[in-house]
Amino acid sequence: AITSTLDLKEVLLKVLEAMSHFIRFSRDAVLLKENGRFEVAVAGGEGSGAIPEGTVVDVSGDRFLNEIATTGAPVIGNDLESRFLDWRGEGEMLAGVPILYRDDLLGIIVLSCRDEDVSRELLFTLAGQAGVAIQNARMFTKINVMATMDGLTGLYNRRYFFELVEKEFAKIKRYGGPLSGCMLDIDHFKRINDTHGHDVRDVAIRHLARLPNDPLRR
């Protein structure tokens, strides 16, 4: 079932798999809307020319995609053109359907269909199920982030730290190898708080939290 997983990528693949049971298509792409922009989350199919995953698509600048986004209805035809998804197979139709959740546009599914008679109602129903599953996956991710991340610094919190330590110690115990850690402290932190107040204190904490990231990655 589409809703049997909370992993977003798996959800999208299950959506396309479910559609393949009812509609014959050679290529597919799922564009998800995030912070006002659309990005290709999943793309695949036969032949060459598939749009790379992660590509940001200007939906408003594409007549085909913009019609789907603005009307909230499926668009199907063999005379449709798309600037960004120009990979329709020979003799196939381009079909696009919005992914909606409570009238909010979450994304767009685009297919290069072999079937001449593609049911708009079926597309819309399957995309509606996709909307529920995508929203559930996103909420799960959001809740998981809130449970493991500190809201002020964006760093992992104490709970995640101890979970990570247990995993790393288990790996070292099994495979061997070095394990190191680092602890940072702010000198005279109480003086900063007493002299400049909570707002400056928070700025100091956020600044310290950012310092180790780049050097440690290198």
Disulfide bonds with the S-S distance in Angstrom:
none
